[in-house]
Amino acid sequence: MQRKLTLALLAGGMVWLTAGCSGPEKKLGRGLTNATEFARMGEMRRSVEQSALFDGVPSSYSTGVIHGFNRSVLRTLVGAYEIVTFPIPSYDPVLKPGNRVAPDMGVDPTFPDSHHPGRWAQSTFDTDTALGFSGGDVAPFIPGSRFHIFDY
């Protein structure tokens, strides 16, 4: 009986901390986006691209990969931290421009400058699907996918 009461109080406390607040939702969403960085490979692709542009192609596959891996690890760890601590205030982002650890890392996920994926081509986002066509990315989750149905 006491175990059930303790569990109910703990669950009630969690609901009380997170109910009606957009802060925990944003923090959890940021954490999930950052924790899945290695599946997305955005930091890795951007670092290789930027290294090739500014330092030359030969160093992009060594220095760019190492720099991208380090940034991906940092973003993944910050994402795991935000997932674990999402019901606990402060809801401000840990990674923001100008911080000490990585001053150039921002809150939003990173993409290479050569390709920013758009929204998916599906009926949720498109209002003209009854006509048989729609716009958007066909496969934005595949790295390097640049095929669009319509470019308008």
Residue pairs with C-beta under 8 A, 6 or more apart in sequence:
14 87
17 24
17 87
17 88
18 24
18 25
18 86
18 87
21 91
23 89
23 91
24 86
24 87
24 91
26 91
27 82
27 85
27 86
27 91
28 82
28 83
28 86
30 79
30 82
30 93
30 107
31 78
31 79
31 80
31 81
31 82
31 83
31 84
31 86
32 79
32 83
33 79
33 109
34 75
34 76
34 78
34 79
34 82
34 95
34 109
35 76
35 79
35 80
35 82
35 83
36 79
37 43
37 72
37 75
37 76
37 79
37 109
38 72
38 76
40 109
40 143
41 72
41 143
42 109
42 110
42 111
42 112
43 68
43 71
43 72
43 75
43 110
44 65
44 68
44 69
44 71
44 72
45 68
45 111
45 112
45 143
46 68
46 110
46 111
46 112
46 113
47 64
47 65
47 67
47 68
47 71
48 60
48 61
48 64
48 65
48 68
49 60
49 64
49 112
49 113
49 114
50 64
50 113
51 59
51 60
51 63
51 64
51 67
52 60
52 64
55 63
55 64
71 102
71 105
71 110
74 95
74 101
74 102
74 105
75 95
75 105
78 94
78 95
81 94
82 94
93 107
95 101
95 102
95 105
95 106
95 107
96 106
96 107
97 103
97 104
97 105
97 106
99 105
111 117
115 144
115 146
117 137
117 140
117 141
117 145
118 136
118 137
118 140
118 148
119 125
119 136
119 137
119 140
120 136
120 137
120 140
121 134
121 135
121 136
121 137
121 138
121 149
122 134
122 136
123 129
123 134
125 136
126 134
126 135
126 136
128 134
133 149
133 150
134 149
135 148
135 149
135 150
135 152
136 148
136 149
137 145
137 147
137 148
138 145
138 147
138 148
138 149
139 145
139 147
